[in-house]
Amino acid sequence: MIDQLRDSYDVVVVGGGAAGLNGALMLARALRSVVVIDAGAPRNAPAEGVHGLLGREGMPPAELLERGRAEVRGYGGQVVTGEVATAARDGDGFTVALADGRAVRAWRLLVTTGLVDVLPAIPGLRERWGRDVIHCPYCHGWEVRGRAIGVLATGPMSVHQALLFRQLSPDVTYFTHLTAGPDEEQAEQLAARDVRVVTGAVTGLDVAGDRLVGVRLADGTLVERDALAVGSRMVARAGFLDGLGLRPVEHPSGMGEHIPAVDPSGRTEVAGVWVAGNVTDLAAQVGAAAAGGALAGAMINADLIAEETRQAVAARRDSFPNEAEARVAELVAGDRRHGL
């Protein structure tokens, strides 16, 4: 990503994942000047492949992004490496400042910076993340089907997570870890689906031959497992929006913090700023994130058209305060074009 930043664009897209690139693609095809500023730290980088995305099933995440960048550039859009430090209101538009000192102006912003997975402080967990420490049965479930799966309780959705993974394997163990454990109704559900419940704190993972072989408890017990599902706390990457008054808030699901949208297009409460992908929809997979970016891109283009039309109407009225004069001027201009 070697493109140089210009001084200004119609739209700056912050974040170059599926949502940001698809939003930029829609805008570039609408003949908008658009740049994607990407820090190069995609959430799904550890995964071997993207799953559940029709036509691209199993494609390595890096390859998918490279294809997306090429498509955006093919329509005249830019993709630039950089980390956005701040975004501030600048008249009717915005100034976006990068950590390296560069700055660029835009009329509209599309924020697609995704989220950070905050994991429990258990040694070895982060190192296995996206490999055999996983979170989503739709992203990784097929790859661990029929194997010994553990589910680490981390929050209100953990029992639901265990039941989802039980669809994929008859051997699922639920580790209560530091939680109070399942309530009476949840315990009944887990028992009915033959999900074993193990109490006690988890203190580490056992790995052999670069693969997970077990979960270690505080009392030294090793529970053999081939994979461990962990519900991370998901927090939107959005600190640079503080200057615009946009800050992450708790998601209704209790799974983390997001930047809320005020309508399905991704429009936020700050005029001129849209969000798409995991920064607003914590549970969105790659396909949903891309769809959200496409919708936001189309709505940003429509919003710009509406603003440009208002300006054109105002300019026309200033030039021709009288509609009759405007009509005469149109007729005269037409005669001149035809040599009359």
N, C-alpha and C positions, 0 to 999 in steps of 0.2 A: 504494500500500500504506500506508494511514493508520490501520490498526487499532492500538489501544493495548494494550500488554502488561498482562495480569493478573499477580497475584502468583505463581500456580502453575497447572500443567497436568498432566494425565496424562502427556503426551508433548511434548517440545520437539524439533522437526525443525530441524536446522541445515543450511541450504542449500535453495534454492527452485528447483532445476532439475526435470527430469522425474522423477528418483528421489524427491526430497523431496516434491514435490507429489503423486505417486501414493501414496506412503506415507501422507501426511497425509489423502488422500482415503479410503483404506481405514479409517483410524482414526476419522475424522469420521463415516463411515457406520456405524461400530460404536458410535456415541454416546460416543466418547472426547473429552475436552477436549484439543485439540491446537493448537499454534501453529508456523508455519513462520517461521524467522528467516532472511532472505535479504539478502545484501550487494549483490545486483544486478549481478554481474559474471559472467554465464554464459560458459562456454568457447566455445560455438558462436555467440556474438554476431556475429562478422564474416561468417558464412555467409549466403547469400541464402535458403536454404531447408533444411528438415530432410528427409533422404532415407532410404528404407528403412523408413519407419514407415507401416504399413498404415492407410489411411483419412485420413492427414494428409500424404501425399507432397507435397513441395515447399513446405509451409507455412513462412512466415518464423518463425525461432525465437522472436522476441518475441511473435508472435501465439499460438503454441502455449503459451507460459508464461502469457500473459494469460488464455487460456481455462482453463488448469489452475487458476490462482488463483481464478477465478470459481467453478469447480466445488467447490473446497475450501471457499470461503466459503458456497456454497449449502447445504452440510451442517453449517454452524456452526463450521467451523474458521477459524482466523485466519492471515493472512499479514502479517508485519511487516517493514519495512525495518530492517536493522541488521547490524552485524558482530560476531560473537561473538569475545571476547578470550580467555576462559578458561572451563573447565568443571571443577567440583570436586565430589567426593563430599560429600553433606550428609545424614548419617544413612542412611536407606534409599533416598534419592533423590539428586538432583544440584542444584547451583546453577550457573546459566549466567549469566556476566557479559558484558555488551556493552561495546564500545569507548566508547560514549557515557555510560557510568556506570549504565545500567539493569541490573537483574538479575531473573531469574525462576527459579522452582524447578520441577522436574519429577521424576516417578517413573521415567521412562525417557527415553533419548536415541536419536534416529535421526540419524546423521551422513551427510549427502549433499552434502558441500561440493565434490566433484569434484576436479579436478587443474589444475595449471599446466603449460603446454607450454614447456619450456626449449629455445630454438632456438639453433643455432650463431650465433656472433658475426659474421655476414655483413651488411654494410650493405644495407638495403632488404628484408631477409627478413621481419621482423616486420610491416612496413607492408603487405606483400602477403598475409600469412597469412590463410587462409580464403577467399581470392579466386582467384588463380592460383598461389599457393604453398600447397600442399595436403599432406595426409598419408594419407588413407584412400581407397582405390579404390572402396569401397562408398558412402562419403559424397559423393565428388566425381567419381568416375570417368566416369560417364555424361556429365557436362558437358564433359569434355576428351577424349572418345573421338575416335579418329582424328587427333588433333593431335600436334604435336611435343612430347613429354613428356621432361623430365629427372628423374632420381632422384639426389638428393644422399646419398652414403653417410655415415651417422652412427653406425652400430652394427651389431650382429650380425644384425638383421632386414632390413637394407637390400637385400640381394640378393633376398630373398623379396619385398620390396616392389616391386622392379623387375620381377620375373616376374609379379606381379599386375597391374601397369600394362601389361605387354606384352599381356595379354589384351584390352586396350582400344584399343591403337594399335600399328601396325607400326613406328612411329618412336619408339623409346625409347633414351635415352642415359643411361648410368650414370657419374656423376662420383665418382671415388674420393676426392676432396677431401683430407682429412688422415688418412684411414685407410690401412692397408697394402694395400688393394685386395682383390679376390676371391681366394680360394685356388684351387687347381688344379681342384677339382671344381666350384666356383661359376663359374669362368671358362668351363669347358666348357658349363655350363648356359646362361650368358648368350650364348655364341657360338651354341649350338644354336637359341636363340630370336631370333637376329639383334639382340641388344641391344649397342649400341656402348659400349665402355668408354673413358672419357677420364680420363687421369691429371692430377695437378696440383691445387693449391689453388684453390678458388673464392673470389674476392675481392669479388664484387658482382653485382648484377643490372642489366640494361638495361631500362628502361621507356620506352614511347612511347605517348602518347595514353591514359594510365592503364591500360596493359596490359603484361604481361611480353612482351619480345621476345627476350631472350637471357640467357645466363649468362656472366659474364666471369671468365676465369682469370687467375692471377698473372702470366703472361707476356704478358697483353694480348689473348689470343685471345678472340673472342666466339663462343660456340656458340648458334646461334639456337634458342630454345625458346619454346613458347606457355604451358607450365605446368611447375612444378618441384615434385616430391614430396619431402618432407623428413620423416624420422622424428624427431620431437622426443623429448627425454627428458621423461617424464611423471612429475610429482611431486605426490603427494596434498596437498591443502590441509588440513592437520590440526594445525598448530602449537598450536591452542587445547586440544588433548587431552593435552598434556604432563603437566598436573597429575593426570591419571588414569592415567598410565603407558602411554598408547597413543601410539606414535610410528611414523612411516612406516618400513618396511623394504624392502629391495631385492626387487623382483618377480622370480619365477623366470624370466621371459622375458628379463630384463636390460634391459627397456624403461624402467625407472624405479622409483619407490618408491610403495608403497601401504600401506593399513591392512588387514592380513589379517583375514578372518573365520574362525571356527572351525567353521562349518557353512554349508550352502547358504542358510539364512535370513538370513545377514548378522550373526549374533550374534558378538560379539568376545570376547576373553579377559577383558574387564572386564564383570562382571555388570551388566546393565541398559543396556548400550550396543550398538547395532546400527549397521552400515554398509551402504550401498547405492550403486550407481552407480559412477562413475569413481574415487571415493576409495578403492575396494577393487578394482574390476575396471577396469583401465586401458584395456582394449580395448572396453569396452561402448559400443555406439551408443545412440541415444536410446531405442529400443524396449526394448533389454535393460536399460538403466538404469531405465526406468519399471517394468518387470517386477520387477526386484530391489527397488525401493521398495515395490511392492505386496506382495510376499512378506514383506518385513521388517515392514511395517505390520501385516499379519495375525498374524505371529508375536509381535509386541510386544503386541497385544491379547490373544492367547492366554496370554502370560506374565503379564500383569496379571490376567487372570481366574483363573489358577492361584494367584497370590499372594492375591488377594481371597478366594478360596475357602478357602485355608489359614487366613486370618485369621478368616473366618466360622466355620469348624469349631472353631478354638481358642476363640473367644468363646462358642460354643454349649456346649462342654465345660466352660468356666469357670462358665457359668450353670447347667448341668445336668450335674454330675459323674456322675450316675447315669442310665443310658439309660432305665430304667423311669420315673424322674421326668420325663425329657424327653418321653416318650411321653404320660404323663398330662397334662403341661402343654400338649402339642399338642391333645389331645382336649378339654381344658377351654377352650382358646382357640377351638376350632371350635364348641363349644356356645354360647359367648358370641356368636360371629358370627351364629349362627342364632337368637338370642334364647331359648335354653334355660336 
